[in-house]
Amino acid sequence: MSKKISTIIIILVILGIIGGLLFFYFRNTETTPTQLFTEPTTENPFGSSPVNKTPVTTNVTDNGQSTIVKNTAKLIQVYKNPNSGAVFFTNKNQSDVLRFIDRATGNAYEYIPESQTGEASRITNTTIPKIEEAIWSLDGNSVVLRYLDNETDNIVSFSAKISISSSTAMGEMNGSFLAKNIKELVTNPSGNKIFELLNKTDGGSYGITASFDGSGKKQTFDSPVSFWNISWPKEGIITLTTKPSFQDPGFLFFFNTQTGLMDRVLGNIAGLSTLTNNDASLVAYSTSESDSFTLDVYDVKKKTSSGLSMQTLADKCVWGVKNSAVLYCAVPQGPTSDSYPDAWYQGTESFNDAIWSINMANGATTLLYQTETNDISFDAFDLKVSANDRYLSFSSKNDLSLWLLDIRE
C-alpha cells in the first residue's frame, strides 16, 4: 500500500469518528425532553436544612422517600413568660389540655386549644420560686417541681398534687419532698411511678423506682457511670444514654426494670443523643459530624439504621403518641459550623427552626411550619404531642416561652 493511500485511509477514519461524535451529540440535544421542575433537596430535611422560602404543597422523591411539603399548621404562643415544663392530658370533656408551670413563681397554668378564650389560665396560687424543671404525671394532676437551693446548693425535688376547688378560688399544691440531689428523674408511661437517678459517694450512680409521691422506694439500678440521660418510654424499659459530647463516644442501653438486665442498643457514636418511641421499636439518634450533626433512626428489632439523615438533634424531636412511627422534629435552618451538641447545650449557638414530621412507616416527610414565613423565630426543645397527635407543644430555648402547633391534617 502506497504512502498516499495510507494517508487517505487515516483521514477518512478520523472524519468518521468526528462525524459519529457530532451525530450522537446533536441527537441527544434534540431528543432530550425539558426537565420537570421539582423542589430542590434543600427543602427536605434529610441531608440538609430547609431553605428559607414559603413552601407549596407538592410531592417529590428524594432518595426513594415520598415527601409531602406543606405549611398549613397554626402556631400559637401559649405563654410568653419562661415556663419549666408542660404536659398534655385529656379532661373529662375529652378535650386536649396543655398544663404547665410558670418558672418564676411555680404556679400552674393550663391552656385548652379548643376553648373560645384563647388564653392560658392560672389554676394554682402556691408559690415556689425559680423552678428549673417540672416533671408531670400522665393525667396532669401531679408534678415534681425541681429547683436549686441557693443556700445549700442542693437540688430540691418536691412532689406535689394539684387540688382544684369547684369554686372560683385558686387551687393549691400539696405534697412532699423527695431525696436531695436527684440528678435525673423521669415518670413511667402510666404516669404513676418515678425513676430517680442519684450519684454514689464513691463514684458511679444508682437508680430508685417509687410511687409518684416518693413512697414505696426500691433500688433497681446500679452503675459505675455517673452521667446518664434517662427516659421511660415503655413499661418495663428505661433508656440510659451517656451524656453527649462531640469528642466522646456515646452509648445507649435499655434497662429492663423486671429483670435488672442492661442491653446495649447503640455505641461508639460521637455526640450521641437518643429518643426512643413508646413501644421501644425505633430510636431517633443524633451524632456529631464534621462540626455539625445528623439524625438517624434505628430499628431495634432489625438492628439496622434507616439510612435517613436529618440535620437536627434528638433533643429537638418527639415521637407521636397515637402513631409511634411518626417523628416530629424542629430542624435548624442554616446552622453554623461548631462543636455540636456541646455548643447548643452551652448556649453559644442558637437556632431558628422549622417543624417537620417524618413517617417512618412510609417515608413521607411533611413540613408543618417554617418560621421565616411569618417572621417568628424559635429554638425549640422539650417537644410534646397530645394523646391523639392533634397538637404539638414546645419551649423556645431563647426565652423559655411556650408554643403550640395545631398539626391536625
C-alpha positions as CSV (number, residue, x, y, z in Angstrom):
1,M,0.0,0.0,0.0
2,S,1.4,3.4,-1.1
3,K,2.0,6.2,1.4
4,K,-0.6,8.3,-0.3
5,I,-3.3,5.7,0.1
6,S,-2.4,5.1,3.8
7,T,-2.7,8.9,4.4
8,I,-6.2,9.0,2.8
9,I,-7.4,6.0,4.9
10,I,-6.3,7.7,8.1
11,I,-8.0,10.9,7.2
12,L,-11.3,9.0,6.4
13,V,-11.1,7.2,9.8
14,I,-10.7,10.5,11.6
15,L,-13.5,12.1,9.8
16,G,-15.7,9.1,10.5
17,I,-15.0,9.4,14.2
18,I,-15.7,13.1,14.3
19,G,-19.0,12.6,12.3
20,G,-20.1,9.9,14.8
21,L,-19.5,12.1,17.8
22,L,-21.4,15.0,16.2
23,F,-24.3,12.7,15.3
24,F,-24.7,11.5,18.9
25,Y,-24.3,15.0,20.3
26,F,-27.0,16.6,18.2
27,R,-29.3,13.6,18.5
28,N,-29.2,13.8,22.3
29,T,-29.6,17.5,22.3
30,E,-32.7,17.4,20.1
31,T,-34.4,14.5,21.7
32,T,-33.8,15.2,25.5
33,P,-37.1,16.4,26.9
34,T,-37.3,19.5,29.1
35,Q,-36.7,18.5,32.8
36,L,-39.7,18.8,35.1
37,F,-39.1,21.3,38.0
38,T,-39.1,19.8,41.5
39,E,-38.3,21.4,44.8
40,P,-34.5,21.2,45.4
41,T,-33.3,18.7,48.0
42,T,-32.7,21.5,50.5
43,E,-36.5,21.6,51.0
44,N,-36.2,18.2,52.5
45,P,-34.6,17.8,56.0
46,F,-32.9,14.6,55.0
47,G,-29.3,15.6,54.3
48,S,-29.7,19.4,54.8
49,S,-31.8,22.1,56.4
50,P,-34.8,23.5,54.7
51,V,-34.2,26.8,52.8
52,N,-36.0,29.9,53.9
53,K,-38.8,30.2,51.5
54,T,-42.6,29.8,51.5
55,P,-43.3,26.2,50.7
56,V,-46.0,24.9,48.4
57,T,-47.9,21.6,48.5
58,T,-46.1,19.2,46.2
59,N,-44.8,15.6,46.0
60,V,-41.2,14.9,45.2
61,T,-38.9,11.9,45.5
62,D,-35.6,12.2,47.4
63,N,-33.5,9.0,47.9
64,G,-36.6,6.9,47.4
65,Q,-38.6,8.8,50.1
66,S,-42.0,10.3,49.4
67,T,-42.0,13.9,50.5
68,I,-45.1,16.0,51.2
69,V,-44.2,19.7,51.7
70,K,-46.8,21.8,53.5
71,N,-47.1,24.9,55.6
72,T,-50.6,24.9,56.9
73,A,-50.2,24.3,60.7
74,K,-51.4,27.1,63.0
75,L,-48.8,28.3,65.5
76,I,-49.8,29.9,68.8
77,Q,-47.7,31.4,71.6
78,V,-49.4,30.0,74.6
79,Y,-47.2,31.7,77.2
80,K,-44.7,34.5,76.7
81,N,-43.0,34.2,80.1
82,P,-40.5,31.4,80.9
83,N,-42.0,28.0,81.7
84,S,-40.5,25.0,83.4
85,G,-42.2,22.1,81.6
86,A,-45.6,21.1,80.2
87,V,-47.8,18.1,79.7
88,F,-50.8,17.2,77.5
89,F,-53.7,15.3,79.0
90,T,-57.4,14.8,78.2
91,N,-60.0,16.3,80.5
92,K,-63.5,14.9,81.4
93,N,-64.9,16.6,78.3
94,Q,-62.4,14.7,76.1
95,S,-60.7,18.0,75.2
96,D,-56.9,18.3,75.0
97,V,-55.4,20.3,77.8
98,L,-51.9,21.7,78.0
99,R,-50.8,22.3,81.6
100,F,-47.5,23.9,82.5
101,I,-45.6,25.6,85.3
102,D,-44.5,29.3,85.4
103,R,-40.8,29.3,86.0
104,A,-40.6,32.4,88.3
105,T,-43.5,31.5,90.7
106,G,-44.1,27.8,90.4
107,N,-47.8,28.5,89.7
108,A,-49.6,26.0,87.4
109,Y,-51.4,27.2,84.3
110,E,-53.4,25.4,81.6
111,Y,-54.4,26.1,78.1
112,I,-57.3,24.4,76.2
113,P,-56.7,24.7,72.4
114,E,-60.4,24.3,71.7
115,S,-61.5,26.9,74.1
116,Q,-63.0,30.2,72.9
117,T,-60.9,32.5,75.2
118,G,-57.6,31.5,73.5
119,E,-55.7,32.3,76.7
120,A,-53.9,30.3,79.4
121,S,-55.5,30.3,82.8
122,R,-53.7,30.2,86.2
123,I,-55.1,27.3,88.3
124,T,-52.9,27.4,91.5
125,N,-51.5,30.1,93.8
126,T,-48.9,28.0,95.6
127,T,-45.6,30.0,95.1
128,I,-42.4,28.1,94.8
129,P,-39.9,30.4,93.0
130,K,-37.3,29.6,90.4
131,I,-38.5,26.2,89.2
132,E,-35.8,24.7,86.9
133,E,-37.8,21.7,85.8
134,A,-41.4,20.4,86.1
135,I,-42.0,16.7,85.6
136,W,-45.7,15.7,85.2
137,S,-47.8,12.7,85.7
138,L,-49.8,11.4,82.8
139,D,-53.1,12.9,84.0
140,G,-51.6,16.4,84.7
141,N,-52.7,16.3,88.3
142,S,-49.3,15.6,89.9
143,V,-46.0,17.2,89.2
144,V,-42.4,17.1,90.6
145,L,-41.0,20.6,90.9
146,R,-37.2,20.8,90.8
147,Y,-35.1,23.7,91.8
148,L,-31.7,24.7,93.3
149,D,-31.5,25.6,96.9
150,N,-29.2,28.6,96.7
151,E,-28.2,28.3,100.4
152,T,-27.1,24.7,100.3
153,D,-26.5,24.2,96.5
154,N,-28.7,21.1,96.8
155,I,-31.1,20.0,94.0
156,V,-34.6,20.0,95.6
157,S,-37.4,17.9,94.2
158,F,-40.9,18.5,95.5
159,S,-43.7,16.0,94.5
160,A,-47.0,17.9,94.5
161,K,-50.6,17.0,94.0
162,I,-52.7,19.7,92.4
163,S,-56.1,20.2,94.1
164,I,-58.6,22.5,92.3
165,S,-61.7,23.7,94.1
166,S,-65.0,23.6,92.3
167,S,-65.5,27.3,93.2
168,T,-63.7,30.2,91.6
169,A,-60.9,30.0,94.2
170,M,-57.4,29.1,93.0
171,G,-56.2,25.6,93.5
172,E,-53.2,24.5,95.7
173,M,-50.2,22.2,95.5
174,N,-49.7,19.9,98.4
175,G,-47.1,17.2,98.6
176,S,-43.7,16.0,100.0
177,F,-40.0,16.4,99.3
178,L,-38.1,13.7,97.6
179,A,-34.4,12.8,98.2
180,K,-31.9,15.7,97.7
181,N,-29.7,15.9,94.7
182,I,-31.6,13.6,92.4
183,K,-29.6,14.1,89.2
184,E,-32.2,12.8,86.7
185,L,-35.9,12.0,87.2
186,V,-38.5,10.5,84.8
187,T,-42.0,9.1,85.0
188,N,-43.2,5.8,83.6
189,P,-45.7,5.8,80.7
190,S,-48.7,5.3,83.0
191,G,-47.6,8.4,85.0
192,N,-47.9,6.8,88.4
193,K,-44.2,5.9,89.1
194,I,-40.9,7.8,89.0
195,F,-37.3,6.7,88.5
196,E,-34.7,8.6,90.4
197,L,-31.0,8.6,89.4
198,L,-28.6,9.6,92.1
199,N,-24.8,9.7,92.3
200,K,-22.9,7.3,94.7
201,T,-20.4,8.9,97.1
202,D,-17.6,6.6,95.8
203,G,-18.4,7.2,92.1
204,G,-21.0,5.8,89.8
205,S,-24.8,6.1,90.1
206,Y,-27.8,4.2,91.3
207,G,-31.5,4.2,90.4
208,I,-34.6,4.0,92.6
209,T,-38.2,3.4,91.5
210,A,-41.0,4.8,93.6
211,S,-44.6,6.0,93.5
212,F,-45.1,9.5,92.2
213,D,-45.1,10.9,95.8
214,G,-41.9,9.1,96.6
215,S,-43.3,6.3,98.7
216,G,-42.5,2.6,98.1
217,K,-38.9,3.2,97.1
218,K,-36.9,0.3,95.6
219,Q,-33.3,0.4,94.3
220,T,-33.3,-1.2,90.9
221,F,-30.2,0.1,89.1
222,D,-26.5,0.4,89.8
223,S,-23.8,1.6,87.5
224,P,-20.1,2.7,87.6
225,V,-21.1,5.5,85.3
226,S,-22.3,8.8,86.8
227,F,-23.6,10.8,83.9
228,W,-26.7,9.5,82.2
229,N,-29.6,10.9,80.3
230,I,-32.7,8.8,81.0
231,S,-36.2,8.2,79.7
232,W,-39.0,5.7,80.4
233,P,-40.7,5.2,77.0
234,K,-42.3,1.8,77.6
235,E,-43.5,0.0,80.7
236,G,-40.6,-2.2,81.9
237,I,-37.9,-0.4,79.8
238,I,-35.8,2.6,80.9
239,T,-33.3,4.0,78.4
240,L,-29.9,5.2,79.6
241,T,-27.7,7.3,77.3
242,T,-24.3,8.6,78.2
243,K,-24.2,12.4,78.4
244,P,-23.3,13.5,74.9
245,S,-20.2,15.4,73.8
246,F,-18.7,15.8,70.3
247,Q,-15.4,14.5,71.5
248,D,-16.7,11.4,73.3
249,P,-18.2,8.1,72.1
250,G,-21.7,7.7,73.4
251,F,-23.7,4.6,74.3
252,L,-27.4,3.7,74.6
253,F,-28.7,0.9,76.9
254,F,-32.2,-0.5,77.5
255,F,-32.6,-1.3,81.2
256,N,-35.2,-3.9,82.0
257,T,-36.9,-3.0,85.2
258,Q,-38.2,-6.5,85.7
259,T,-35.0,-8.5,85.2
260,G,-32.4,-5.8,86.0
261,L,-30.6,-6.6,82.8
262,M,-28.9,-4.0,80.6
263,D,-29.0,-4.4,76.8
264,R,-26.6,-2.3,74.7
265,V,-28.5,-0.8,71.7
266,L,-26.1,1.7,70.3
267,G,-22.5,2.5,70.9
268,N,-19.3,4.2,70.0
269,I,-21.1,7.1,68.4
270,A,-19.7,10.6,68.9
271,G,-22.1,13.2,70.4
272,L,-24.8,10.5,70.8
273,S,-28.2,11.8,71.9
274,T,-31.3,9.5,71.7
275,L,-35.1,9.4,71.7
276,T,-37.0,6.1,71.9
277,N,-40.6,5.8,70.8
278,N,-43.4,4.5,73.0
279,D,-43.1,0.8,72.0
280,A,-39.3,0.8,72.1
281,S,-39.1,-0.3,68.5
282,L,-37.5,2.8,67.0
283,V,-34.7,5.1,68.3
284,A,-34.0,8.5,66.8
285,Y,-30.4,9.4,67.5
286,S,-28.2,12.4,66.6
287,T,-24.5,12.3,66.1
288,S,-21.6,14.8,65.9
289,E,-20.2,15.0,62.4
290,S,-17.7,17.5,60.9
291,D,-18.6,20.5,63.1
292,S,-22.3,19.7,62.5
293,F,-24.8,17.0,63.4
294,T,-27.1,14.5,61.8
295,L,-30.1,12.4,62.9
296,D,-30.9,8.8,62.0
297,V,-33.5,6.3,63.1
298,Y,-32.5,2.8,64.4
299,D,-34.8,-0.2,64.1
300,V,-34.3,-2.1,67.4
301,K,-35.7,-5.4,66.0
302,K,-33.9,-5.4,62.7
303,K,-30.8,-3.8,64.3
304,T,-30.3,-1.5,61.3
305,S,-30.4,2.2,60.8
306,S,-32.8,3.7,58.3
307,G,-30.1,5.5,56.4
308,L,-32.1,8.7,56.5
309,S,-30.0,11.6,57.8
310,M,-31.6,14.8,59.1
311,Q,-29.7,17.8,60.3
312,T,-31.1,18.2,63.8
313,L,-30.6,16.9,67.3
314,A,-32.6,14.2,69.0
315,D,-33.3,16.7,71.8
316,K,-35.4,18.7,69.3
317,C,-37.7,15.8,68.4
318,V,-40.7,13.8,69.8
319,W,-42.4,10.6,68.7
320,G,-46.1,10.5,68.1
321,V,-48.3,9.1,70.8
322,K,-51.1,7.7,68.7
323,N,-48.8,6.8,65.8
324,S,-45.5,5.8,67.3
325,A,-43.9,5.6,63.8
326,V,-44.2,9.3,63.2
327,L,-41.3,11.5,64.4
328,Y,-41.8,15.3,64.9
329,C,-38.7,17.4,64.8
330,A,-37.6,21.1,65.0
331,V,-35.0,21.4,62.2
332,P,-32.5,24.3,62.4
333,Q,-32.5,26.5,59.3
334,G,-28.9,27.1,58.2
335,P,-26.9,26.2,61.4
336,T,-23.4,27.5,61.6
337,S,-20.4,25.1,61.9
338,D,-19.4,24.4,65.5
339,S,-18.8,21.7,68.0
340,Y,-22.2,20.1,68.5
341,P,-24.1,19.3,70.6
342,D,-21.9,21.0,73.1
343,A,-22.2,24.5,71.6
344,W,-26.0,24.2,71.7
345,Y,-26.2,22.9,75.3
346,Q,-23.8,25.6,76.4
347,G,-25.8,28.3,74.7
348,T,-23.0,29.6,72.4
349,E,-25.1,28.6,69.4
350,S,-28.8,29.2,68.9
351,F,-31.1,28.0,66.0
352,N,-34.0,29.3,64.0
353,D,-36.2,26.2,63.5
354,A,-38.8,24.8,61.1
355,I,-41.1,22.0,62.2
356,W,-41.2,18.7,60.3
357,S,-42.8,15.3,60.7
358,I,-41.3,12.1,59.3
359,N,-43.4,9.0,59.0
360,M,-41.1,6.0,59.3
361,A,-43.7,3.6,58.1
362,N,-44.0,5.1,54.6
363,G,-41.1,7.5,54.4
364,A,-43.3,10.6,54.0
365,T,-41.9,13.9,55.3
366,T,-44.1,16.9,56.0
367,L,-43.1,20.5,56.5
368,L,-45.6,21.6,59.2
369,Y,-44.3,25.1,59.9
370,Q,-41.5,27.3,58.6
371,T,-40.7,30.3,60.8
372,E,-39.4,32.7,58.2
373,T,-42.8,32.9,56.5
374,N,-44.3,34.8,59.5
375,D,-41.2,36.5,60.9
376,I,-41.2,34.3,64.0
377,S,-38.0,32.8,65.4
378,F,-37.7,30.0,67.9
379,D,-35.1,27.4,69.1
380,A,-37.4,24.5,70.0
381,F,-36.8,21.9,72.7
382,D,-38.9,19.8,75.1
383,L,-41.4,18.9,72.4
384,K,-44.6,17.2,73.5
385,V,-47.5,15.7,71.5
386,S,-51.1,15.3,72.6
387,A,-52.7,11.9,73.0
388,N,-54.4,11.9,69.6
389,D,-51.4,13.5,67.8
390,R,-53.5,16.7,67.1
391,Y,-51.3,19.2,68.9
392,L,-47.6,19.7,69.4
393,S,-46.1,21.9,72.1
394,F,-42.5,23.1,72.6
395,S,-40.5,25.6,74.5
396,S,-38.1,28.1,72.9
397,K,-34.6,27.9,74.2
398,N,-34.2,31.7,73.5
399,D,-36.7,32.9,76.2
400,L,-38.3,29.7,77.5
401,S,-41.7,30.8,76.1
402,L,-44.3,28.1,75.4
403,W,-45.8,27.5,72.0
404,L,-48.5,25.2,70.5
405,L,-48.8,24.0,66.9
406,D,-52.0,22.6,65.5
407,I,-50.8,19.6,63.5
408,R,-54.2,18.1,62.5
409,E,-54.4,17.2,58.8
